[in-house]
Amino acid sequence: MNFSEVLRLSGGLLSWSPNGSYCAVAITARLEIRDARSLQTVCTFNCIDAVQYVEWSPDSQYILTCNYKRSIAEAWSLEKPEWRCKIDEGSAGLIKICWAPDSRHILTTADFHLRITVWSLVNKSVSYIKNPKNCAYGMEFSPDHDYLVVAERHECKDFLTVLETKSWQMIKHFEVGTRDLTGVRWAMDSTTMVVWESPLEYKVLIYSLSGSCLSSYSAYQWALGVKCLTWSPSGQFLAIGSYDQKVRLMNNITWRVIAEFPHDALVESLDVAVYKEVEKPLTGYPATLAAVQGLPTVLETTYEEEHLRPVSLASIAVEPSGKPQANPRLGVGVMQFSSDNRYLATRNDNMPSTLWIWTVTKLQLKAVCVHTNPVKAFAWDPKQSRLAVCTGNNYVYFWSPFGCLTVAVPAASSLQITGLKWHPSGRQVALLGGSQFSVCNLESQQQQENTLNNTPGS
């Protein structure tokens, strides 16, 4: 394991190309394309204004940048650096942008969700999708890239519109049984969709491509409901994170809940591995100097396994009589399945420093990782069961079925890691701060050289 030097970036905007060859880094109004291995700059694009969003096209030939304040997006070509496409939404505004699966169309969402515009890079044609609903997860392409589903709102009712992505023609439009739809997600087989209600009501509905309701599920009533939802990579399970601090696992055959994962503040089972972060602080003059300079006062941090039971976990008390909050710090807010479908990592928002890892095959808790600071982000290795975690300091934490590891970014005490981006190969992970980043290479220098020497054309 080795680290690159600490480099500049803006807003934590870094993106690996889908083919793994390049790394795009935004620095104010400049976009740098770097070689994924050496991190040497390949080319640079000068944008109209500060970059606020970066996205590679699925075929890795183009890259998209956006400035929401000026409602301007630009597309750039790696094969022809002199080529540029500019999209100006003008007074309509711009709040969201993404690539279509064919890498030749760009979709933009106007301010106040007035419309979705489909821009063609091939013939410069423009088409519109009217009345999209104002919700965070109201549009998604199917995994097979053949369809696009868009949530709509008409006369105080929720609808789903399914479009065919080759012609952008509507093939189905139907009403769904929600009062206030929050989001829609395709199943991995691209034949069914799941929609869920706003947090005010617990309701999850499964629809077929034809518009038939296959199943309806509600765990309880008269309390805040669904907080997040995700499919497993295999498509066999649908994980539903709720405000009652539980994850419910639903199977895709009977559409019934087969397991519940509670996030209790007390761990009693000896079969669960509990890892606690332990910090060794600086002492004496070095500690005083670090405090004056605003640097970390921790010499090193490690995981230690807790063998005694029960283990009590710190939790944030939510006062029912306190000031009402639109999104209280309560319930399971983040979930991710491992790429091999074996594990599920979750974070309960009222236990922000604790990470829970569940075994999907046995439907039970595997490990609990307790940190000193709140968990900012975590991400699974795309090739194996290895989880990277960051908590806003200069350490990156790794968990695997074999144990835990903490690693400090050398000579980078000012790097506060708040984001993680795995390389598609799983051999590198980018450690992102607000204005700096470093890349952790998880293979030895000799392995990198062997890989480069065995690459055709090297």
Order of alpha helices (4+ residues) and beta strands (2+ residues): beta-beta-beta-beta-beta-beta-beta-beta-beta-beta-beta-beta-beta-beta-beta-beta-beta-beta-beta-beta-beta-beta-beta-beta-beta-beta-beta-beta-alpha-beta-beta-beta-beta-beta-beta-beta-beta-beta-beta-beta-beta-beta-alpha
